[in-house]
Amino acid sequence: GKLATTGSYDIFLWDSTTGALELRLKVQPGRRPLQVEVSRGGALVCANVGENISIWDAATGELSATLSMPDDVIDFAILDDDRRLVALAEQSGAVWDVVTGELLMNFTFAARQARVSATSDSIAICSTTERLV
């Protein structure tokens, strides 16, 4: 498996079995990633900085896409198919195909705070302080 950590302005991708450092990924200069995720299949590393989510190929370290939200990203989740990503900003959300970069869906919600998580069958569950979305 792979484990991603952030320290200062970079992301470090480690092999969770051997402890070996595999990659060092650079984010936007002068900006710290707020959330870092490795996809369940280990193919993708994603991190959010402000309103952007950067997506890297975990094998090569190549930046494959940058997805943008209208406001700062407060949470995101990579679905188990390693193909779709759900992101939440203040009162809005989006679903992307991370392979093509295509925006698949936008949605809105009334709460200012929300979280998203993915189930093992690639269903995204978004919850707010008021209700499930």
N, C-alpha and C positions, 0 to 999 in steps of 0.2 A: 504494500500500500504506500500511499504518499501522504505527507503531512506538509501543509504550507503554514508558514509563520511570517509575521511582519515585524520588523525591527526598524525603527526610524522610517526611512523613505523607500525601502526596498522590500521585496517579498522573497523569502527563501523557501525552496521546495526541497524537502528531505525525504529520503527513503525510510519509511517507518520501521523496516526490519533491520537494516544495517546501521542506520543513523547517519549515512553518508549524505552530504550536501549534493544535490543533483543540479539545481539551477538557482541562479540569482536573477530575479526579474526587476527591472526598473519601472517605476510608475512615473506619473507626471512630476517634473522637477519642482521641488519645494512643497509637494503635497503628500500627505500621509494617507495610506489606504485605511478605511474605517472597518472594512470587512473583507476577509479573504476566504475563499472556498475552493476545495478541490472536488471535481465531480466524482460521483460514486465509482465510475469506471476508471478514474484516474487519468482521463485524456485531457481534461481542461483545468486550468487554474483561472479563477475569476476574482477580481477585486474592485471595490468601488471607492472612488475618490470624487467627492462632490456629487455632481449630477451625472457622472459617467461611470460605466462599468467596463473595465478592460478585461479581455479574454485572451489567454495565451494557450498555445499548444504545450502541454506538459512534457512532451518528449523532446521538443526542439527549443522551447522558450520563445518561439516566434509569436509576436502579437498578432492575433488573427482577426480581432474585431474590437471596436469601442462602441458601446451602446449608450445612448443619451436619454435622460429623463428631463422633464421640464423643471424639476426642482431637485435638491439634494436627495440622493438615494438613502432611504432609512433601513431597508432590508432587501435581500434578494435570495433566491434559491435556484439551484440547478436541478432540473427534473432528472429522474433516474435514467432516462433514455439518452442522457448526455447531449441532447439536441436542443432542448428548450430551456429558457431561463425566465423566471418571473421576478419582476422588480417592483418595489413600492417606493413612492415618493410621498410627499404630503398630499393626501387626499386623491392620489391617482396611482394607477398601476399599469404595467405593460407586460406582455408575453412576447418573447422573441425566439426565432429560430437562430441559434448561435452558430450554426454551420453556414447559413446564407446571410445572416445579419438582418433578415426580413422581420419587420414588426408584424406579429400575428394578431394582436389584440390590444386595445387600450380599455381601461375601465376606471371608474371613479368610486369613491366611498366618502362618507361624511366625516369620519374620525381623523384626527391629526396624528395619532399614533397607531401603527399597525405592524404586524409581523407576517412572514410567509414561511411555510415549510413544505417540503415535498414528501409524499408518501412513497412507498416502495413500488406502487403501480403507476407512478408518474402523474399523480393528481396533486395539484397545488392547493394548499389550504391557507387562506389568508384570514387572519383574525384582527379585529380592531378592538379598541377598548369598549365598544358598544355591541358588536355582533360579528358573526362569521360572514365573510363576503363570498 
